[in-house]
């Protein structure tokens, strides 16, 4: 196992601060996550009042949480089966800053995405 495979294995097996270093981050506009079977696009970034999440298929089990940079869950945005391929979520009142979007789709945790909130 080379160093990249070791880092990927460690990132997938651990939750918390270590895995945040290896998250794919969009700088502005949209952030896209692609796994072998699923693509998830999060927009707009930066966000104000709403966050849109576009899936390339129907999710039988979708959970979305918003975490601040200290690791504290600040909002559970979605926890349901989804018949939709695009979900618009109202953001709770939050301080401006960087937040992490955790998405669990069909019991698989997707890579963490970074968003900026500018109210």
Residue frames as qw, qx, qy, qz and C-alpha x, y, z in Angstrom:
[[0.000, 0.893, 0.451, 0.000, 0.00, 0.00, 0.00],
 [0.435, 0.360, -0.026, 0.825, 1.54, 3.31, -1.05],
 [0.138, -0.183, -0.426, 0.875, 1.29, 6.54, 0.97],
 [0.365, -0.066, -0.234, -0.899, -1.73, 7.83, -0.99],
 [0.633, -0.251, -0.674, -0.288, -3.64, 4.59, -0.37],
 [0.437, -0.236, -0.672, 0.550, -2.67, 4.71, 3.33],
 [0.055, 0.087, 0.199, -0.974, -3.93, 8.30, 3.64],
 [0.513, -0.140, -0.421, -0.734, -7.18, 7.45, 1.86],
 [0.613, -0.261, -0.745, 0.022, -7.73, 4.43, 4.12],
 [0.294, -0.214, -0.547, 0.754, -6.99, 6.48, 7.24],
 [0.211, -0.003, -0.039, -0.977, -9.29, 9.27, 6.07],
 [0.596, -0.197, -0.546, -0.554, -12.15, 6.85, 5.42],
 [0.624, -0.263, -0.714, 0.176, -11.71, 5.00, 8.71],
 [0.294, -0.295, -0.462, 0.783, -11.48, 8.07, 10.95],
 [0.007, -0.859, -0.411, -0.307, -13.89, 10.84, 11.61],
 [0.449, -0.801, -0.113, 0.380, -12.92, 14.19, 12.95],
 [0.051, -0.892, 0.214, 0.396, -10.10, 16.61, 12.41],
 [0.444, -0.318, 0.696, 0.465, -7.70, 14.40, 10.42],
 [0.464, 0.435, 0.721, 0.276, -10.17, 13.73, 7.62],
 [0.176, 0.921, 0.220, -0.270, -10.81, 17.46, 7.15],
 [0.231, -0.655, 0.460, 0.553, -7.31, 17.93, 5.77],
 [0.254, -0.064, 0.835, 0.484, -8.10, 15.71, 2.82],
 [0.404, 0.632, 0.594, -0.291, -11.47, 17.12, 1.87],
 [0.354, 0.346, 0.471, 0.731, -12.01, 18.35, -1.67],
 [0.045, -0.656, -0.364, 0.660, -12.91, 22.04, -1.50],
 [0.353, 0.684, 0.425, 0.477, -14.57, 24.30, -4.00],
 [0.321, -0.126, -0.177, 0.922, -13.37, 27.87, -3.77],
 [0.307, 0.334, 0.179, -0.873, -16.45, 29.53, -5.18],
 [0.510, 0.169, -0.503, -0.677, -19.52, 28.81, -7.23],
 [0.923, -0.121, -0.129, -0.341, -20.14, 25.10, -6.87],
 [0.230, -0.498, 0.831, -0.095, -18.50, 22.12, -5.26],
 [0.846, 0.158, -0.329, -0.389, -18.84, 18.69, -6.83],
 [0.487, -0.380, 0.775, -0.136, -18.33, 15.29, -5.24],
 [0.769, 0.304, -0.416, -0.379, -18.01, 12.30, -7.53],
 [0.557, -0.324, 0.756, -0.116, -17.88, 8.73, -6.28],
 [0.165, -0.079, 0.905, 0.384, -18.06, 5.57, -8.34],
 [0.055, 0.484, 0.849, 0.206, -21.86, 5.69, -8.54],
 [0.110, -0.860, -0.474, 0.156, -22.90, 9.14, -7.34],
 [0.334, 0.288, 0.011, 0.897, -22.30, 12.75, -8.16],
 [0.237, -0.802, -0.485, 0.255, -23.38, 15.48, -5.73],
 [0.316, 0.424, 0.069, 0.846, -23.15, 19.18, -6.57],
 [0.296, -0.692, -0.480, 0.451, -23.51, 21.82, -3.83],
 [0.239, 0.291, 0.189, 0.907, -24.26, 25.44, -4.76],
 [0.387, 0.836, -0.181, 0.345, -24.13, 28.41, -4.34],
 [0.759, -0.427, -0.121, 0.476, -20.82, 28.85, -2.61],
 [0.004, 0.006, 0.688, -0.726, -20.72, 31.23, -0.81],
 [0.239, -0.533, -0.777, -0.237, -24.27, 30.69, 0.43],
 [0.168, -0.321, 0.203, -0.910, -26.65, 33.10, 2.16],
 [0.612, -0.116, 0.340, -0.704, -30.09, 31.76, 3.01],
 [0.939, 0.168, 0.133, -0.270, -30.33, 28.58, 0.94],
 [0.213, -0.479, 0.811, 0.259, -28.08, 25.73, -0.05],
 [0.833, 0.336, -0.114, -0.425, -28.89, 23.65, -3.13],
 [0.405, -0.353, 0.836, 0.107, -27.78, 20.06, -3.47],
 [0.734, 0.408, -0.258, -0.478, -28.10, 18.29, -6.80],
 [0.618, -0.229, 0.752, 0.011, -27.89, 14.49, -7.01],
 [0.274, 0.320, -0.688, -0.590, -27.44, 12.50, -10.20],
 [0.450, -0.186, -0.839, -0.245, -29.99, 9.96, -8.97],
 [0.628, -0.588, -0.143, -0.490, -32.61, 9.27, -6.33],
 [0.129, 0.378, -0.778, 0.485, -31.29, 8.65, -2.83],
 [0.641, -0.397, -0.630, -0.187, -33.00, 5.99, -0.75],
 [0.618, -0.671, -0.281, 0.298, -31.35, 7.34, 2.40],
 [0.395, 0.591, -0.049, 0.701, -29.92, 10.88, 2.54],
 [0.513, -0.756, -0.269, 0.305, -28.53, 12.68, 5.59],
 [0.414, 0.607, -0.042, 0.677, -26.99, 16.15, 5.43],
 [0.519, -0.748, -0.261, 0.321, -25.41, 17.90, 8.41],
 [0.289, 0.827, -0.125, 0.466, -23.63, 21.23, 8.70],
 [0.778, -0.421, -0.207, 0.418, -20.57, 21.38, 10.96],
 [0.000, 0.987, -0.161, 0.000, -18.59, 24.42, 12.08],
 [0.534, 0.641, -0.512, 0.207, -14.82, 24.47, 11.80],
 [0.264, -0.512, 0.696, -0.428, -14.43, 23.24, 15.41],
 [0.218, 0.026, -0.972, -0.086, -16.35, 20.05, 14.60],
 [0.269, 0.263, 0.656, -0.654, -19.62, 21.01, 16.31],
 [0.098, 0.444, 0.794, 0.404, -22.79, 20.03, 14.44],
 [0.086, 0.188, 0.177, -0.962, -24.68, 23.30, 13.96],
 [0.638, 0.258, 0.045, -0.724, -27.58, 21.99, 11.86],
 [0.418, 0.110, 0.889, 0.150, -29.13, 18.78, 10.63],
 [0.258, 0.325, -0.262, -0.871, -30.31, 19.96, 7.26],
 [0.741, 0.169, -0.355, -0.544, -31.87, 16.80, 5.87],
 [0.202, -0.209, 0.942, -0.168, -32.61, 13.27, 7.05],
 [0.702, 0.341, 0.343, -0.523, -35.01, 11.48, 4.80],
 [0.593, 0.227, 0.677, 0.371, -35.55, 9.44, 1.69],
 [0.116, 0.576, -0.150, -0.795, -35.36, 11.65, -1.36],
 [0.641, 0.504, 0.572, 0.088, -37.42, 11.30, -4.49],
 [0.261, 0.955, -0.023, -0.139, -35.87, 14.53, -5.78],
 [0.813, 0.212, 0.012, 0.542, -32.61, 15.00, -7.63],
 [0.231, 0.445, -0.148, 0.852, -32.31, 18.64, -6.52],
 [0.468, -0.656, -0.551, 0.215, -32.90, 19.69, -2.93],
 [0.104, 0.637, -0.100, 0.757, -33.07, 23.30, -1.76],
 [0.589, -0.447, -0.573, 0.353, -32.37, 23.67, 1.95],
 [0.149, -0.910, -0.019, -0.386, -33.03, 26.74, 4.07],
 [0.550, 0.193, -0.536, 0.611, -29.98, 27.55, 6.17],
 [0.461, -0.751, -0.428, 0.203, -30.47, 28.42, 9.83],
 [0.025, 0.970, -0.137, 0.199, -29.23, 31.81, 11.04],
 [0.876, -0.195, -0.025, 0.440, -25.47, 31.32, 11.35],
 [0.233, -0.823, 0.217, 0.470, -22.46, 33.55, 11.76],
 [0.601, 0.737, -0.290, -0.111, -20.50, 34.32, 8.62],
 [0.360, -0.606, 0.707, 0.048, -17.68, 31.85, 8.12],
 [0.423, 0.316, -0.805, -0.272, -16.56, 28.49, 6.81],
 [0.754, -0.135, 0.457, -0.452, -18.68, 25.41, 7.44],
 [0.001, -0.242, 0.938, 0.250, -18.39, 21.76, 6.46],
 [0.772, 0.090, -0.063, -0.626, -21.19, 19.85, 4.77],
 [0.244, -0.202, 0.948, -0.043, -21.35, 16.16, 5.70],
 [0.723, 0.187, -0.218, -0.628, -23.40, 14.03, 3.34],
 [0.350, -0.123, 0.927, -0.062, -24.33, 10.42, 3.93],
 [0.626, 0.309, -0.273, -0.662, -25.98, 8.85, 0.90],
 [0.909, 0.062, -0.341, -0.232, -27.38, 5.31, 0.95],
 [0.842, -0.526, 0.087, 0.087, -25.34, 4.56, 4.11],
 [0.759, 0.178, 0.036, 0.625, -22.10, 5.77, 2.48],
 [0.240, -0.847, -0.073, 0.468, -20.35, 8.83, 3.83],
 [0.606, 0.697, 0.129, 0.362, -19.25, 11.10, 0.98],
 [0.539, 0.083, -0.178, 0.819, -16.18, 13.36, 1.13],
 [0.174, -0.735, -0.396, 0.522, -16.69, 16.45, 3.25],
 [0.351, 0.625, 0.305, 0.628, -17.38, 19.69, 1.37],
 [0.279, -0.366, -0.278, 0.843, -16.46, 23.18, 2.53],
 [0.113, 0.757, 0.467, 0.443, -18.88, 26.06, 2.08],
 [0.197, -0.016, -0.258, 0.946, -18.75, 29.70, 3.08],
 [0.079, -0.766, -0.638, -0.015, -21.75, 31.46, 4.57],
 [0.184, 0.021, -0.021, 0.982, -22.03, 35.21, 3.98],
 [0.006, -0.706, -0.697, 0.126, -25.21, 36.70, 5.40]]
